[in-house]
């Protein structure tokens, strides 16, 4: 699977009930755990003081990432995604290609 850096901003539509927001957030937590188990969600962070997320996601290609991974998120209709495909760097200290 390829890795992607994904920045996610969630905007709740005006007039949405708190019950609906809470329901979707709970479902989102369940789905995130499922995607972590399958290896599609590798890491997820929230920048301090910001209401957005940054994560490392995995899929065979960007089309699959949108259709079968990000597109399955319960909050997805309220999200905007910025996706950057990643390629291993030869100097990555955590990679197998790193040279001493």
C-alpha positions as CSV (number, residue, x, y, z in Angstrom):
1,X,0.0,0.0,0.0
2,X,1.1,3.6,-0.7
3,X,1.2,6.2,2.0
4,X,-0.6,9.6,1.9
5,X,-0.4,12.6,4.1
6,X,-4.0,13.8,4.6
7,X,-5.1,17.0,6.1
8,X,-8.7,17.0,7.2
9,X,-10.9,20.0,8.1
10,X,-14.4,19.3,9.4
11,X,-17.1,21.9,9.2
12,X,-20.4,21.0,10.7
13,X,-23.3,22.4,8.6
14,X,-25.1,25.3,10.3
15,X,-28.4,24.1,11.9
16,X,-27.1,20.5,12.5
17,X,-28.4,19.2,15.9
18,X,-25.9,18.4,18.6
19,X,-27.4,14.9,18.7
20,X,-26.5,14.4,15.0
21,X,-23.0,15.7,15.6
22,X,-22.5,13.4,18.6
23,X,-23.9,10.4,16.7
24,X,-21.5,11.0,13.7
25,X,-18.5,11.6,16.0
26,X,-19.1,8.3,17.8
27,X,-19.5,6.5,14.5
28,X,-16.3,8.2,13.3
29,X,-14.3,6.9,16.3
30,X,-15.5,3.3,15.5
31,X,-14.7,3.6,11.8
32,X,-11.2,5.1,12.6
33,X,-10.4,2.0,14.8
34,X,-11.6,-0.3,12.0
35,X,-9.4,1.5,9.4
36,X,-6.4,1.3,11.8
37,X,-6.9,-2.5,12.1
38,X,-6.9,-2.9,8.3
39,X,-3.8,-0.7,8.0
40,X,-5.5,2.1,6.2
41,X,-5.0,4.6,9.0
42,X,-1.4,4.6,10.3
43,X,-1.2,7.7,12.4
44,X,-3.5,10.7,13.3
45,X,-2.7,14.0,14.9
46,X,-4.6,17.2,15.8
47,X,-2.4,20.3,15.7
48,X,-2.5,22.1,19.1
49,X,-5.2,24.8,19.1
50,X,-6.7,23.8,15.8
51,X,-9.8,22.0,14.7
52,X,-8.3,19.9,11.9
53,X,-6.5,16.6,11.7
54,X,-3.3,15.5,10.0
55,X,-2.7,11.8,9.4
56,X,-0.8,9.1,7.5
57,X,-3.3,7.0,5.6
58,X,-2.6,4.0,3.3
59,X,-4.3,2.7,0.2
60,X,-3.3,1.2,-3.1
61,X,-3.7,4.5,-4.9
62,X,-5.4,7.9,-4.4
63,X,-8.6,6.7,-6.1
64,X,-9.0,3.9,-3.6
65,X,-8.0,6.3,-0.7
66,X,-10.9,8.6,-1.6
67,X,-13.5,5.9,-2.5
68,X,-12.9,3.1,-0.1
69,X,-11.2,4.8,2.9
70,X,-11.9,8.5,3.3
71,X,-15.2,8.1,1.6
72,X,-16.4,5.7,4.3
73,X,-15.9,8.2,7.2
74,X,-19.2,9.1,8.9
75,X,-18.1,12.7,9.1
76,X,-16.9,12.6,5.4
77,X,-19.7,14.7,4.0
78,X,-18.6,17.5,6.3
79,X,-14.9,17.1,5.6
80,X,-12.5,18.7,3.2
81,X,-9.3,16.7,2.4
82,X,-5.9,17.8,1.2
83,X,-4.0,14.7,0.1
84,X,-0.3,14.4,-0.6
85,X,1.1,11.2,-1.9
86,X,4.3,10.2,-0.1
87,X,7.4,8.4,-1.3
88,X,10.1,7.1,1.1
89,X,13.1,9.4,1.5
90,X,16.5,7.7,1.3
91,X,17.6,9.5,4.5
92,X,14.5,8.5,6.5
93,X,15.8,7.1,9.8
94,X,12.8,4.8,10.1
95,X,13.1,3.4,6.6
96,X,14.8,0.3,5.4
97,X,16.7,2.4,2.8
98,X,18.5,4.6,5.3
99,X,22.2,4.5,5.0
100,X,24.4,5.0,8.1
